[in-house]
Amino acid sequence: MSQIRIAFLATPALLTACGFAGDRASPAFVEETLAVADTVVTTESALIGYATDLAVGPGGRLYLTDARLSHVLTVGPGGEDPRTIGREGSGPGEFATPWSLAVSGDGVWVFDMRHGRVLEFDAAGGYVGSYVVGEPTAMTGIAPNARGELAAATGGRDSALVAVLGADGERLRAFGEPVVPPVTMWDFTSIKDRIRRGEVPAEFRNSVRPAWAADGSVVVAFDTEREVRRYGPDGALVWARPLEDPALEAARAEFVRANTEDPDPTRLAPLRYVRDVFVAGDEVWLLLDTTTLNDGVVLVLDATDGAPRRRLVLPGLPGGNAFALDAERGRLYLAVGDEAMVVVAEVGAVSEGTE
């Protein structure tokens, strides 16, 4: 059973932004310590190399993109009945680097990062078709939905943070005010020098991770800014909220340390405060980067206004890089990339209505 306590982790800025100020009660995360129920997939099975994205489909089946083995793996809720979709290659139904996916009752959509295309498969895993993404995209900030569309991070190009691409790969709309003007020419020596001085260079500050909601709106979590935003289906800003958590402080410190100790200016250790984002009904779930800590951390916000709800701690599971929720069964699946495994924890009731 989960252990629950109240955690006052919001900063004054967050309290004011969420509508709490003065002598009124401060909002707080309800902190829960989750017990891992089972290990669903392990490296010993030879089924997993490095999972980059997870999704739950009909019947509670788990799907994951594997960038190392170049396929999609799907297993039953407890890891039973393993099957693979696609294989390595450049032909129809083949992947170079499957990176992210979406699943519905009708099929599976997979973004192949290296080939820059989206592949569609039917519910049985049969290849249906593909399209090439019609514009440059960021390496990691790519989220397909169950209509074959993409929410693609732009790095701030064209005065937007995210472009939505249709099922033909062409842009439908773009939205999101960049934090800084985009930097087109990177001076790696200068970047390293600024990081050593404790700065987050402008070259990184428009990097985001988008996630779809069921109504077509998009939640955007920044990689290097402690901020989360929600944009409506029309691209209008719904809310923007700052974040504060000890895990964010640790991620920033590791970013500075790793880049300071590596003298090679062409090697840049990234800063990613949020490793994955998931919208479940009226909640936004954020998987924080806890690579240097002892435990995993997930923050849960109210999807209507960004107010804090829960802080979930996964003891002994730092370094998670992707997760998915099974709302019907109240389960959280976590992929730990360096360990090449997927574990499951019981989280209780989860809002319905995911994309």
N, C-alpha and C positions, 0 to 999 in steps of 0.2 A: 504494500500500500504506500502511496506517496506521502511524504512528510511535507507539511504546509506551514509557512510562516510569512509574515508581512515583511517586505524588503523596501525601504525608502531609498530608491536609487535615482529618483528624478531630480534634475537640477532646477534651480529657480526659474531659468528660462523655459524649461519644459513645463513647469507648473503653471506659469503665466500663460503660455501658449495653449495649454489644454483648458484654460478657463478657471484655474484655481489660483487664488492669490489672497493676500492679506491673512486674516485670522481663520479663514475657512480650512477645513480638513484637506491636507495635501494628498494628491493621488499617489498610489503606491502600487508596485507590482506585488502580487501575491506569489511568493516564492514556493515552488514545489520541487522536491527532490524525487526524480523518477528512477525506478528500478528497471533495469534492462530485463525483459522477459525471456529473450532468446536471441541467438545468433542465427540469422536467416541464411546468409551465404558467407562462406569463408574462402580464403585463398587456397586452402587445401583441396577444395572441390575442383580446382582448375577451371571453374566457370567464370571467375571474375579476375580482372587485371587491375583496372582503375575506373571506378564508377564516377561519372561526371554529372549525372542527373537521375532522379528517381520520379516515378509516377505510379499511382494506384489505379488500376482499371476495374472493369466489371468482375464481380465475384471476389474482390479483394486481391486479385493477382497483382504482383509487384513487377514493374518494368524498370530497367535501368540501361542507360547508354554507357558503353564501356569503350573508352578511347584507346585503351591499350590492346584489347582483343578485337576491336573493330566490329562489334556487333551489338545488338540489343538483346539482353537477357531478360526473360520473364519467368517468374516462379510463382507458385501458390503462396498464400498468406504465411505459411510456415516454412517456405523454402522448398516445398515438394514440387514434383512435376516440372523440372527445368526444361525450357525450350529457348532456342535462339532465333532471332529475326535478322536477316541480312548476313553479310560476310565482308571480309576485306576485299577491296578492289575499287574500280572506277566505273563499272558497268551498271546496268539497271539493277536496283535493289542492293547495291554494294556501297560500302562506306570506306573512307579513309580515316576520319576522326569523328565518329558520332558523338555529339556534344550535349544536346538537349532534346527533350521530347515532350509530347502531349498525347494523352490516351483518352478515347471515348468508347462507347459501346460499338461504334462503327469502325474504328480503326486506330492506327498509330501514325503520328507525324514525327519525323526525326530530322533535326538540323545537323548536317554533316559539315563541320567547320572547315576542313581543309579543301573540300570541293565547293564550298559556298553554295550549297543547295539543300532543299527540303525534300525528303522522300516520304511518300505515303504508302502505308501497308494496310491491308484489310484486317478484320478482327482475328482471322486465322493466321496472320503473319505473311500473307501473300503480297507480293509487290503490286502496287497500283499505278504509281507514276511519280514524277518528280518535277521540280522547277528550280532554276538557278536564281539565286537572290540577285536582284537587279541593281544593287548599289553596295558600296563598301560598308562593312559592319565591324564593330569591335570584336575582339577575340572571344570574350566570355559572356558579354551581356546580350544574349540571344534567347528569347523565350517564344516557342511556337504555341499555338492554341489548337483546340480540337476542331477548328474550321480551316486549318492549314495556313493561317496567317502568322506573321512574326512580329514581335515587339523587339526591335533591334537598337541597341545603344549606338549612338553616333559619335560620341566624344565631343559633342558641342557643335558639330558642323551644321551649317545652315541655321544657326541660332536656335537649335533644338537639342534636347538630350536623347530623345527616342523617336524613331521612325516606325510606323506601322506599315508593314508590307502585306499586300494581298496574296491570294493563292497562286498568282502568276508571277510573284516576285517584285511587282512594281509598287512604288510608294502610294499609300492611301492618304496618310496624314503624318504630321510630325508635331511634336509638342515638347514642352519643358524648357524653362529658362536656364541656360548654362550658368554655372557659378562664375566662370571666368571666360574670356574670349579663348577659343581653341588655339592651341599652339601647333603649327604645321611642321616646323623644322625643330628637331630635337637636338640639343647640345648635351650629350651624355655626361661629359665632364662637368658642365655647369649643374646638371641635375644632381649628380652625386655630391657636389660641393654644397648645394642648398640643403640636401637631406642631412648631411653631416652637421649643418648648423641648426637642425631641428625643424626645418621647413617641410611642408608638403608641396612639391613643385606644382606650378599651374598645369603642367603637362598631364597630371593625373586627376585633376580635381573635377573634371566632367565625366569621369568613369562611373557608370551606374549598372545596376542589375534590375531589370524589369520583371514583373510577374503579373499575369492576367487574373482578373476577377471575373465571376460568372456573367456580370452585366456588360462586359466589354471594356470596363475601366482598367487602368494599369497602375499598379503600385511600383514606385521606383525607390530603391535603396542605393545610396551612394557608397562607392568603394572607399573613398578617402575623406568624405565629409560625414559628420555625425548627424545625418539627416535622412528622413524618409518622407516621400511625397506620394499623394494619390491624385491621379488625373482621371477625369470622367471619360466616357466613351467618345466625346467630342474633342478631347484633348485639353479641356479647361481644368485648371488647378482646383482640386476639392479641398485639400489640406496639405500642410507641410509641418513636420514635427522634428525637433532636435532629439537626439538620443544621448544617454549617458549610462555607462556601465563600466565596472572595473575591467571587463574583458576588452573594451575599446582602448583603455589606457595601455594595457599590456600589448595589444596589437601595434599601437603607435610606437611604443618603446622598442619592440622587436624590429620594426621597419627601419628605425634609425640605426639600431645596433648592427643589423645585418648589412646594411649598405655602407656603414662606416668602416666595418672590419674587412670588407671585400675591396681591394684596391683597384680591381678591374672596372673602369667606367662603363663598359658595355654590358655589364651584368647588373641588373636592377632587381633587387628583392621587392615584390609588390606589397602594397598596403591594401588589405581588403577587410574592412570592419565587418561586413556582412557577407557570408559565404553563400547563402541561399535565401530565397524569399518564397513564401507560399500564402495565398489568400484563400481562406476557408470561411465562406459566408460572411459573418460580421466581424471576422478577426483577420489580422495580418500577423503571420509568424515569421520571425527573423532568426536564422541560424548565425550566431556570431563566430568570428575567427578566434578560436581558443588554442591555437597551435602550441603556445608556450605555457599553457596552464595545465591544471590537473583534471579539469572537468569540461564537459560540453555545456553550452548555454544557448537557450532559445528564448527570445523575448516575444511576448504576444501583446499586440496592440489592438485597440478597438478600430475596426475598419471604417467606421463612420466619421471619426474625428482624430484618430491617432493616439488617443489617451492610453496610458499603460494599463495592462490587465494582469498578465502573469509573467513570471520569470521561471523557466524550467531548467533545472540543473541535472545533467547526466553524469554521475560520478564516474571517474576513471575513463571517460571517453572524450578527450580533447581531440582537436584536429578534424572534426567532421567537415566534409566539404559539400554534401548534398543531403536533402531529406525530403520526405513526402509524408502526407497524412492520409490515413484511411478513416474518414469521418464516420462512416457507418459503424465501424468496430472500435473506434476510439484508440487508434494505434499510430505511433510515430515510427517511421523507418529512417534510420540514419546510416549513411555511407561514410566510412572512415577510410579515406583514400590510401594513406600510407600503410594501413593494415590490410587493405584489400578485403574488406568485409562489410556486411550490412547487418545491423542489429535492429531489434524492435523493442519499443517500450510502450506500456499502456499509459494513455494520457486522459482517459475518461471521455466525457462528451465533447465533441468537436462540431462546430457549426457546419451545416451542409451548404452546398452551393459553390463548389470550386470549379475552376476552368480546366 
